[in-house]
Amino acid sequence: MGTVPGFDPVTEHDKTRAALRAVVPRLVRLLRDVPDPDASSGVPVWTVGDVGAHLAAVYLAYCSIVSAVSAVSADSSAETMEQYAETMESVEWDSVLPPGDASFTERIAAMNAKSVELFGGDEHVRPGDFIAERGKTFLRLTEGLAPDTPVSAPWYGQGTTITLATVTGLMLSESLVHGLDIARGTGLPWPIGPDEARLVLGQSMPTMMALALDTAKAQGVSIAFDLRIKGGLRLAVVVEDGTMTVTRDAPPRTYDCTITAAPATFLLVSFRRTPIWKAIARGHMRAGGRRPWLAMRLGELVASP
């Protein structure tokens, strides 16, 4: 069935940080070049200005959670741990998020709506300055921290913890995908390179695909996907009766469906920015294996707010 070389998590995390460092000034230039913030964007319900406001809120949120982690990493004393807890509690998540039993989609939808409100009005025309500052802050605060450092992310669910590597991959994905949303609404260029997309898929997808599983649709389902991203990334995506596991470089096993895709294509299909039929028609994505028709089920099983 073939294998891919094992990856070095530290090296890949460093590459993701470098990609984020490079994309932030590109994103800032894009936002500053927007001729009309009220123009429609690549997100049907948002204007270009709304997308910029959402991005500013994303950078604010991720900086807030890593600032506390950075303080704990610098000083692991009991006093610092107490300060960390107080920092997280000082953010009034209950006023933003739906009840604890809300679904993943409901929680993200609530955060998205709140994000536009936070930076709406007159501020939404200058999100670039804020993103430039917070991008530098995020990279400074996380400098030297291990990629597996745990980070609390309450908007994904009560008590949910993800790794710093996942957070960094999410920052990169938000920048790339929403940069494209802005570009599509303004006609400005916004290329997404295969290396950038591959880093997002490797760093954030294993965690986020499992978190975003539609557990109701996944009840009674048993499917094993072999997801092969051109350039070396390979994920074993296994859905088993309401649960999903996503594993990099998994041991050999039998798969029901093999999906092979170009990195940027799979990123945009995953975020519903490119229809899967178009990706297949262009030859950028194909399905194989014993039951290739199951490829469509993967997108149905992973929720999208």
N, C-alpha and C positions, 0 to 999 in steps of 0.2 A: 504493500500500500504506500510505501515511501515515507520518509521522515524528513524533518528539517532540523538544522542544528539548534541546540538549546541556546536560549538567549541569556545575556548577562543583564539582570535587572538594574544594576547600578549604571552600566554604560547606556542602556536604553533610556533610563530616567534622565541622565545627563543630556542625551540627544533631544529628549522632549523639552527639557528646560531651554536648550539652545534654540529649538524651533519656536517656542513661545516668545523668547527674547527677540527673535527676528520678526515675528508676525505682529507684535504689539505696535511698533512704529508704522508698519504698513497699514494696520487697521486705523491708527490715529490719522494718517494721511487721508485714507478713504473717507473717514467721518468728516474731516475738515473740508474735503472737496465736494461734499454733498450740496448740490445747488438748491434743492427744495426738500426740507425735512418732512413736509406734508405729503410728499409723493408716495404712491403705493409701493410696498416692498415685496420681497419674495415670500413673505408670510401674509396670507390673505387678510387677516384681521388687523394687521399692524401697518402703520406708515413707516417710512424710512427713519423718521425721528423716533418712533416707538421702539424700533429695533435697537437704535443707538442707546436709548434709555434703558432697555433691557440689558444690554451688554454692560453698561455702567453699573447696574445693580448686581450683575453676576460678579464683576470684579470686586465690588464692595463685599458681597457675601463671602466669597472665597478668601479674601484678605482677612475678614473678621475671624474665620475659623482657624486659619493657619497662624494668626498672630498669637492666639492663646497657646497653640501647640509649640510655637517657637519659644515662648517664654518658659514652658515646662521643660523643653529640651535643653535650654541653657541652664536651668536650675531645677533639679528634680526634688527639691526639698518639700516637706509636707506643706509648708506655707505657700509655696508656689503652686502646688497642686490645688490647694484651696482657692487661690486666686484664679486659677484656670476654670474651676467649677463656677466661680462667681461671674467670670467673664461670659461663659456660655449662657448662664442663667439671666444675665443682664439683657441679652437679646430677647425681645418679646416675641418669640416664635409663635406662641399661642394666638397672638393677634393677627398673624399672617397665615398660618396653616389651618386647614380643616381639622376636625377631630382625629384622634389617634388611629381610629379604625378606617379612616379614609383610604382609598386606593392610591396606588402610585400616581396614576394619571390625575386624580383629583388634587393631590398634594402639589404636583408640578404645575398644574394649571393655576392653582391659587398663588404660587410663587411668581409665575409669569405675569399674572395680572397685577400683583403688588409691585413688581419690578418697574413696570411702566409708570405706575402712580408715583413712585419714589423720585423719579427723575423727569417727571412730566413738566408741563408749563414752559417757562422761559429757559429752564436748564437743559431741556432736551436738545437744544441746538448746539450745545458745546460738550457733548459727552467725551470727545476725544481727549481733552485736557485731563479729565478725571481718570480715564482709562490709562493714559500714559503714566500718570503718577502711581496708580494702584498696580499696574503691571510691574513697575520697578520695585514697588514695595513687596509684592508677592514673591518675586524672585530673591529679593534681599532676605526676607524673613525665612525662606525655606532653604537658603544656601547651606549646604553641608548636612542637611537632614537626610536620613535614610529613606529610600523610596517606600519601604513598608511601614513608615511611621503612621500610626493610626490617627485619623482625623474625624471628629464628630460632624455629621451632616444631617441635621434634624429634618430638613425638608424632604429627604428621601424616606423618612419613617422614624418614629420614636425610637431612640436608642441606636439608630443606624450609624455605623462607623465604616469609613472607607480608608484606603491608604493614600498617602501623599502622592504616590505615583498616579493613582486614579484621578485625584484632584487636578494634578498638573495636566494629565491627558484631557480632562474635561474642560479646563481653561483653554487649551489649544483647540478643542473641537468647537466650543462656543464661538471662539474668535473666527475660525475658518468658515463655519457654516453660516453664522449670522453676517459675517463679512460678505458672503455670497448673496445673502438676502438683500443687503444694502446695495450691492453692485447691480443686482437684477432690477432693482427699482430705480436706479439712476443711470444705468447704461455705462457705468465705470468698470474698468477691468478688475478682476479678482481671481487670479489663478490659484488653484489648490494643487500643490505638487504631490506626487506619489509618496515621497518620503514622509511628508507632513501627515498625510492621511494614514499611512501605515503605522506611524507612532500613535496616533489617536486610537486606532483600532486595537493595537497591542496593549496600550496602557489603560484605557478606560472601558473598552467593550466587554472584557471578561466579567467585570463587576456589574456594569450597567445593564447588560442584556438580561442577566439573572434577576436584578432588581425590578426591571420593567416587565417581567413576564406577566401576562394576563392569566392569573391562576385559574380563573373560572373556565376560560377556553382551553386551558392545558389539562383539565381534569380528564383522566382516562386516556390521555395521549402518551404514546411511547414512540419517540423518534430520536435517532442519533444522526446529527449532521456533521459532516467533515467540511469545515469552512477553510478554504485555501485562498489566501490573499497573495496575489502575484508579488514576488520580491522576497518571499521567505516566511511570512507569518502564517501560522496554521492553528486553528482553534477547533477543539472538539466540543460541539454544542449538543448536550443531551437533555431532552425533555422527558420526564418520567412522572406521570400522574400528578400534575400540578406543581412540579418543581423543575428547575433548570440548573444545570452545572455547565460552566464554560471553562475549559482547561487548555492552556497552551502546551504544545509539545506533548500531547497525551500519548500513553503507551498504545501500541497497535491494537485495533479492535475492528469489529464489523460495523459499517455505517449503512444507514438506509439511503442517504442522499449526500452527494458531494456537490458543493457549490464553489466554483472558482470565479474570482472577480478581481478586477483592477482595484487598487486601494481607494482612490478618490471616488470611483463609482460605487463601491459598497458603502462608503461613508455617506454619500448623498442618498442612496437608496434607503439606508437605515434611518436617516432623518426625514424621509418622505420628501426630499427635494428633487429626486429623479424617479419617475415611474419605473418599476422593474421591467416592464415590457420594452421600454426604450433602451434600457441598459443591455438587455438580451439582443434586441434588434441591431444594436451597434456593435455587438460582439465583445462587449466589455464585461459580460457576466454570462455564465452558463451553468447548467445543472447536469449531473450525471449520477452514476451509481445504480443500485438496484431499483430505486423508486424515485427517479428524478423529479417527478411531478410534485413531490412533497416540498420542493424549494419554496413554493408560494406560501406554505404553512408557516414558515419561520417568521415572515413579516406579519402574519396574522396573530401569532402568539405573543409577539413583543409589543407592548402597548406604546402608544404615542399620544402625548397630551395635545 
